[in-house]
Every structure is written in C-alpha cells, then in structure tokens.
Amino acid sequence: MDVFYLLLSTILCILLYIIYRFLTRKQDHWDKFGIPTVRNSVPYFGYVWPILMQRKSSGEIYHEIHESMPNCSMVGMYNCGEPELFLRDPDLIKSVMQTNFSNFQINGLQFNLELDPLLKRNPFVNVGEKWKNERAVLTNTMSTSKLRNMTVIIKEVSEKFLKYLNKNIKQNNNVWEAEVQTLFAKFTGEVVAGVGFGLDGQCFIKDTGTFVDMGSKIFEPTKLTALKQFITLFLPSLAKILGTGLLPKEFDTYCRCVVSDVLKARKQTGLRGNDFIQQICDLYKTENGEIDEDFVTCHATSFFLDGYLTSSYTLSRVAYHLSIYPDVQNKLRDEVKEILEKHKGTLTYDAIQDMKYMDLVIKESMRMSPVLSSLQKICSAEFKLVGYDGIEYVIKPGSKVIMCPSALHLDSKYWDNPEEFQPERFDDEHKNDFHKFVYLPFGGGPRICVGMRMAMIQMKYAISTLINNYSVTLSSKTKVPFAFDPVGIMNIPKGGIWLNIKPL
C-alpha cells in the first residue's frame, strides 16, 4: 500500500512538473534577446495575476511597468505564458502606430465575433480592406457639415441637461452633491439616443430601459463583469469554451430591437431622420435598394460604444479638474459667457468652435487622467525595433506590443511639471513642445479615433452648459488624487467622482 501511494505521488509530481514546464516554457524568452524584463512572482500568469485577483487595474499595472524601468526603451513581460513587449520610447510608439502601421495594423484586444456579432463592423476589431471599408463608413458620417447638423440635437440634449440640473439643485436646497460619472453618462446616453438613433432617450427621466442602463451592463465595474472581461480579453480560448463575450445578450437584443423598431417606423411613415442611422441607410443600401438591418445595427452599436462611455468618463474628469482648479474654472466660465454673448446667447456649432480655452482644458484633463488603460497592437509582419538606448529586437508576426497613455502623459522626461494642471501646454505657442506620441488620449496614427471631433463637440456642450449656470467644488466623498477601481478594463475612479454643484 505504501508503495502504491509512493508511486502515485511520484506520478502526480512528475505530471505537475510537466504541466509547470509546459506553462512556463517561454519564460526565458526575453532573457535570450537581452531585453529588460518584468519579473513576476506567480509563474505563467505574469503581470496579469493582480488583474485577475482584482487587486490592481490593468492601467495601474502598465503605469507601474513604465515607471519601473525609466531608462529603457522597451520592456519584456509575460501574459499567461506568452511574451509581450511594452514600449516606452515615443519614437518606437510612432513607428508602430504610424510610420510602419502596415506591420502593426491589428489591434491587440481581440474579440470572438461569433460571441460578439455586433462588433463585426467595428473598425477597432477589423484589419486590412475590411478595416478601411468599415472606417470609411464612420468617416463619411463625421464630416463637418454632418457634425454641424448633429449639434442641433446636441443643443436639445443640453437643454434637457440644464432642466435636469435645475430640478436636482432645487430639490437639494441649492447644493447638489452629485456623482458626476453617472450624471454625464445621462448626457452622453441622451446624445447617442438622439444623434445615433433619432430617439428621445429619456436618460434624464428613467433609470432602466435606457442607453445608460444598457451601457452599465457592459462597463459597470463589478467583480463578475471584470472576470468576464478578463477571460474575454486575456484568455480568448477559454472565453470561446465558456461562451463568454464582451457584450451581454441583453445588450445585443436591446440594440437589435431599437434599430429594427426605428427602421420599421420610418418605412411605414416615410419619414426621414437627421441622425446616424439615416446616414448609414442613405449611404449603404443593398443592390435592390433594401436596407441591410444587421449592417445598420452593427454600425449603430459601434456609434454607441464609441460615443457613450469614454466621453462621459472624460467629462467627469474635466469637471473634477475644474473643481480642484477654481481659477481655471473661472477663466473657462468667462470664455463661455463671452462666446455666448457673441452668438446671441445660443450654443451653436460655431459658438462651440470658438471656445478655444475649452479645447485646452479638455486636452489637459485628458492628459492628466486618460480613460484608456493601454494601447495594444499585434505584429503582422516581421519588423526590427531599435530603441533610443540601443536595444534591438526583431518582432515576429503574432507578437503583441503594449503602450500606456497615462504613463506617457505623466512622464517628466517629456513634460514640464507633469503633475500640474496647465491647459496652456496645448495652445499655439506650446503645442509643438512635446513629442506627438507621448499624448495619446484618442490613440494615434491611421487608427486614431474616428469620432474624436464628435466627442469634443458633445463634451464642450456639456461643460459649457454646466459652468455657465453653476459652479462645481470638490465633495468630501472624492479622494484626491483618486485611485482607479481594480475591476474593469478602463481607468475608472474607485467610488466615483463626487462634486458639489451649486448656482452661481
């Protein structure tokens, strides 16, 4: 009996050793090429272990990696047994994202389109000719004339926003302590409903059954959501086995029903809309003149995903920074009032474009606290990377490179006093003082966010509506500086951002 247990124990030990060796077979990859390497205490999982355990956010991990090797152009690391390359050198980043884009045109975050069919038209997940075609669809809807038309709807949303603010201020004795991520999600959700789908989103009226409600089901930082996102993004093979996608089935059903109802109503009434869906229908019909409903739904979903969450999170950061820097808030308010007077008290497209200091404030806020935790690319053709420190590495097809916007945005090597809020960094006098690839709030190169002009417009409408009528100060509920929630795939402040909003 003792011999049996001894033999069994020996076999188990051998099996465990074989499994261990298999899982860690690539753990010396970077040492072979002389690349400085992130050392992790947990074999196989590498740098993603704290993310899986929900101890740290991915953005926090990438930021730490960037800061841990200040003199290195590139850093080797491991993700679930696979080598990945972290880039710190802005010239290398430019090479990957722009100069040699054809070698790195695949985005690093991969999705299983069988599990997330609504993403199949999203330029973010496509490459080659399909990427060009799908990006062209969105680009055609973002011309200056079409953006100008969209502002008619955004202005209406701003008026709803002001009424919502007025109501809550009155109900709270002229000082409303508000969680502004939630507040601005209502604004961007209503914009998406109106500009994207031609609907009254009722985001300022209802809490359920709205675009805001659906968005929260994808991105709300809960432990279960974070686990699903981790499996989807870091363990795609396991995600396929488990049938786990990024978009919940409920969201898929909601989007398809909304688009179907809109298209049916327009077909029955013969009415046209002044919105994104109508533009898609006009530009891309089937050969017999029919509308491909799935095509429209997929692009409408892309519009929702691109326009809703990142803009609302950025808006909350802008308001946060205005609450901390009252001089900036006052200067911005003066500009808003001056521009409104010039345009007869109306927030028009031209009025928004005239708000130059507003541009600087939003850009500086995105520098200090970008929403994106990382930018990731996959090599599609062998390429030699040469860093500023002389390190060379020939990257092979299928290899992943990662960059961290927040770390680049706060690196004292590239910015003077990076921890200080200085909107003037981006004015005409100083905008060429920094390397263009150390500032990446919208990405960079040919894959730069196609909706960034639309994003800036809706953010300027929201902020100008707020500060023209109210002041914002920091609530005691908000920590300074705020820490990022360890769950979720984006840089989301833990506990939210709470501000006191009161009349001027």
N, C-alpha and C positions, 0 to 999 in steps of 0.2 A: 504493500500500500504506500509506504514511504517512497519507494522507488517510482511509483506511478505519479505521485504528486510532484516529486522532484523533476521527472520527465516533463510533466505538464507545465510546470513553472518555467523550465528551460525553454520549451517551445514558445510559450507566451512571451518570454523575454526576447527571444530571437525575432518573433513576429513584430513586437513593439519596436525593436531596433531597426528592422527592415522598413517599417512604416515611417519611423523617425528619419531614417536616411533618405527615404523617397521624398518626404515632405520638405526636407532641408537640402536637397541635392544641389540647389542653385545658390546656397547661402554664401559661397565664396566667389560669386561672380564678379563683384566689384573689386575685390582684392586682386584678382587676376589682371585687371586692367589699370590698377593703381589709382582708382577713383576713391576719394574720401567717402567714408560710409557711415550711415547712421546705425549704431549698434543697439539692438533691442534685446530685452531680457527674455521675451517669450518667443521661442522658435516658431518658424513657419508664419505666424500671423504678422510679424514685423511691426511696422509703425501703426497698423490699423487696430492692434489689440485694445488700446484705450478707447478707440472709437466704438468698437464692438461692445466693450464693457460700459459704454456711455459715461465714461469719466471725463473725456475731453471731446470737444467738437473737432471735426476734420480741419477746419480753419485754424484752430489753435495749434494743432499738431504741425501743420505746414508752416505756420508762423515760427514755431519753435525750431523747426529744422532749418529754416532760412537764417535765423539768428545764431544758431549753434555753430555755424561754420562761416564766419564773416569774411574770410579771405578766399573762399573757394568759389569758383565759377559754376561748378556743378557738384552735386552730392548724390551718391548712390543710396538706395533704400530698398526695402523689401515689403511687398504686399501679398500676404497669403502665399508665400513661396516664390513669387515672381519678382524679378528685379525691375525697379523703376528708377528713372533718373529725374532728379529735382534740379531745376535751373535757377541760378541766382544772377547770372550775367545778363544785363539788358540787351547786349548785342546778340547773345545766343538766343534770347527770347524773340528778338526781332527776326532773326534768321529762321526760327521755327514757325513763327506766326505770320510772317510777311515775305521776306526775301526768298526763302525756299519753301513757301507754302505748299507747293505740289508734293513735297516729300512728307508733309505732316498735315494733310488736309482732313484726316479723320479725327473727330473729337474723341477724347479719352473716355468720357462717360457713355457707355454703351447700353442700349436698351433692346430687349427682346420684343420685336414688333408683332410677334404672334400674341404676346401677352398685353402689349400696349398698342393696339392697331391705330389709335387716334394720333399717334406720334409719327406715323409713316410718311407724312407730308412735311414734317417739321424740318427746316433746313439744318437744325442743330444735329440731327442724327443721320443725315444723308451725306453722300460724298459724290465726287465726280460730276457727271452731267445731271444726275438727279438732284444733287445739291444746287447746281446752277439754276435748274428749272424751278425748283421749289422756292429758292431765294428770290428769283425773278418775280414770282407770283406776289410775294410780300412787298418787294421793292416797288412794284407797279402801283401798289395801294398807298405808298408813303411819299408820293410826290408833293411838292409844295402846294399845288392847287388843291390836292385832296386833303392834305393836312389842314389847310385853311378852312375847308368845308367841315372838317371834323370839329373844329373849335366852336362851331355853332352849338353842337351837342355838349361839348365840354363846358361851355359857358352855362348851359342849362343845369348841368350837374353841379357847377359851382354855386348856383343859386339855391339848389336843394341843400347843398352842404351848409351854406350860410343859415338857412332856416333851421337845419338840424342843430347847428351850434347855438343859435339864439334860443331854441327851445330848451336845450340842456343847461345853458347858462342860467336861464330864468328859473329852472327847476332846482338849481343848486345855489341859489342866493348869490348870483353873480360871480361865483368862483367854482369852476367845474374841474375837478381832479379827474383827468381822462387818461386812459391807456391809449396812446396815440397810434400804435401799430394797428390796433383794432379800428380806431377812428378813420385812419387813412385807407384802410382796406375797404371800408364802406365807399369812400370816394372813388378809388380805382375800380372797385367792383361795379359801381354805377356807370363809370366811364366805359368799361368793357361792355356792359349790357347795352348802352346806348350807341356807342361808336361801332362796336363789333357786331351787334345783333339787331339794332334798331328797336330795342325794348326799353320799357321803364323797369329797371332792375329792382326797384323797391328796397334797395340796400339800406336806405335811411329809415325804412319803416318796419321791415321784418328782419328776424334773426335766422329764420330757417327757409329752405327752399330758394335761396338766392345764390348768385355767383360767389358771394363771400362765403356762404355756408359750404358750397362745393369746393372752393379753394382751400378751406380749412381742413377738409378731409384728406387732401394731398399733403399739405405742408405743415399742418399743426404739429408742433414739436412734442409728441408723446412718445413714450418708450416703445410702444408697438409700431407706430409709424416709423420711428428711427430704425428699428430692427428690420422692417420690411425694406426700407431704403438701403440699408447696409447690404442686405442679401442681394437686392436688385443691382446695386452699383459695384459691389466688391466681389460678390460670388454669383455671377450670372448663370453658371451651370446649375448651381443649387436652386436659383430662382426659377429656372425652367422646370426642374423636377417638382418643385413645390407649387408651380403655377402662380408665382408672385410677381406682379408688375408694379410699376410706379403709380399708375392711375387706378384708383379703386373702380370696381364695376359700377358702383352707384354714380360716379362721376361720368363714366363712359355713357351710361344710359341717359343721364341728365342732358349732356351735350347733344346727343343724337336726337332726343325728343325736342329740345329747344329749336335746333336748326330745322328739323322736319316740320314743326308747327309754323315757323316763320315762312318757310318756302311754300307750304300749303296755303297759308293765308294770302300770300302775295299772288299765288297762281289763281286763287278763287276771286280775289278782288281786282286783280290787275294793277294794284298799287305798287310803286317802287319805293325803296328805302334809300336814305342818304347815309349808308353805313358800309362796313367792311364786307358783309355778306353780299350785298348788292354788287359791290365792285367785283368780287370773285365771280359771281354769276354772270356779269356782263363780259368779263374778260375770258372766262374759260367755260364754254359750253361744249357739249358733245357734238359730234358731226351733224346729227339731226336736229340740233338746236335745243336739246334737252339739257337739264342741269344734273350733273353728277352729284347726288346728295352726299355721298361718302367723301368725295373730294372737298366739297364745301365744308363739311363738318370737321374734317381733319385740319383744314386751314383756319377755321374759326377757333378750334381748340388751341392751335398754335398762337393765335392772336390773344386768346385769354391767358394762356400760361406766360407769354412774354410780357403782357401789359399789366397784369394784375398784381402779382406778389412783389416782384423786385421793386416796382415803383412805390408801392405802399410802404415797404420797409425803408426805402431810401428817404421817402417823405418824413417818416418818423425820426430818422437820424438828423435830417435838416432842422426839424422843429426842436429836437434835443439840443443841437449846437446853438440854435438861436436863443434857447433858454439859458444856456451857460454863458453866452457872449452877448449881453444886452446892447452893447454899443453896435455890434453887427446887426442885431435885430432892429434897432432904431434907424440905422442908416438904410437898411433894406426897406423899412416901412416908408421912410421919406421918399425913396425912389418910386415905390408903388404908388403913393399918393400923387407924386409929381406926374408920373406917366398917366394915371387915371384922369387927372385934370386936363392933360394934353389931349386925351382921347374922349373928352366929354363924359367922364365917369363910367365908361363902358370897357369891360375886359374883352378886347378884340384880339384877333391873331396878331395884328400889327402892334398893339399895345404890349402884348406878351413878348414879342421880338425886341421891343425897345428896352426891356428890363435887363440891362447888361450886368448890373451888380448882382442881380438874382442868379444869372448864369454862374458868376464867380462863386457865390455862396454855395450853390448846389454842387458844383465841381469840387470845392474844398471839402464839403461834407462827405462826398463820395470818396475822396482821397483818405480822409481820416477813418472812415468806417464803411468800407465797401461791403456789399451784400454777398458777393461771390466769395466762396471759401477757397476756390482754386480754379485754374485754367488747365485743362489736360488735353494732350494731343497724342496720337498714335502714329508712329513712323510707318510710312507706306513704301518707302524706297531707301535703300542704304545711303547713309549720309555721314560725313565726318564733321563732328563738332569740335571746335577749338576755342577754349575759354581764355579770358584775359590773364589767367595765371599760368598759361601754357599747357594746361591739361587737355589731352586729346582723347576722343572716344568715337569710334565708328559705330553708330547706332544702326541696328538691324530692323527690318520690317517687322511690325507687330510689337515693338518695344514702346513703352509709354513714357512720356515726359510730362512733368507737372511744374506749374508755376503758381506762386501765391501772391495775388494782388495786394492784400493787406500788408504783407511784409515788405514788398517793394514800395508801397505808398508811405511807409513809415521808416524807411531805411535812411539813416543820417548820412550815408555815403552819397545819396542822390538828392536829399532835401535839406535845406537850412531849417533848423529848429522844427523837425517834423511833427513834434507833439503839439505845436501851437497852431491854432486855427487862424489862417491868414488867406482870405479869399483873393487877395491881390496877387498871389502866386500865378494866377491864371489870366491876369489882364494882359493887354497887348504888349506892355513893356517887359513882362517877365515870363510870358508863356513859352518862350524858347530857351529858358534857363535850365530845363530838365530834359532828360532823355525821354522820348515819347513812349518808350516801352517800360518805363517804371510807373506809368499811370494807366491802369487798365480796368476801369470800372465797367466798361462795356465790351471788354475783350479787345482784340486788335487784329489788324490785317484784313484779308478778304472776308473773314468770318465775323468781323465786328458786328455787334447787334444791329440788325436792320431797322429796329424800331426805336433807336435811341432818340431821334428827333421827336417822335410822338411822346416818348417818355418824358423828355424835358418839357414839352408843352403842357402836359397834364400836371406835372409837378409844379410848374410855375403858376398855373391857375389855382391849384390847391393852396400853395403857400401865400400867394398874394391875397386870396380871399380870407385866409386866416388872419394874417398880421395887419391887414387894412382895417380890421374891425376889433381885433383882440390882441392882447399881449400874452406871451407864454413864459412861465417861470418853472423852475425845476420842482418837482414834488419830492417829498422825503422818501417816497417809495422807490425812487430811482437811485441806483448806486452809480457813483462817479469814480472812475470810469466803469461802465457796465461790463459784466462778464458775459461771454457767449454761452448759450444753452448747449450742453454736451450732446443733446439729441437733435437730429435733423441734419440736412445736407447743406444748409446755408448758415451764414453768420447771423444768428438771431439772439438778441439780448435776453438773458435769462430773467424771467419775471416781468418782461415787458418794459416799455418806456412810459413812465407816468409824468404828466405835466399838468400844471395849474393854468387853466385858460380863463381869462377874465377880460371884461370890456376895457377899452382904452379910457 
